[in-house]
Amino acid sequence: MGELSAAIDCLATEDVTEIPPMQLAEQLLELHWQMARLQAQIARRTGVRLP
């Protein structure tokens, strides 16, 4: 969860107009995967399962 928080904080403080579009896309993709991993961990720990 710390990684996700750090990634969000990093993106929040950056001026996106100064980031090359490819780098921004890579950062957003990494953030997406971190969020997906976190959701999977939460689901495992809480017993939530998809039908």
Secondary structure, 3 states (H helix, E strand, C coil): CHHHHHHHHHHHHCCHHHCCHHHHHHHHHHHHHHHHHHHHHHHHHHCCCCC
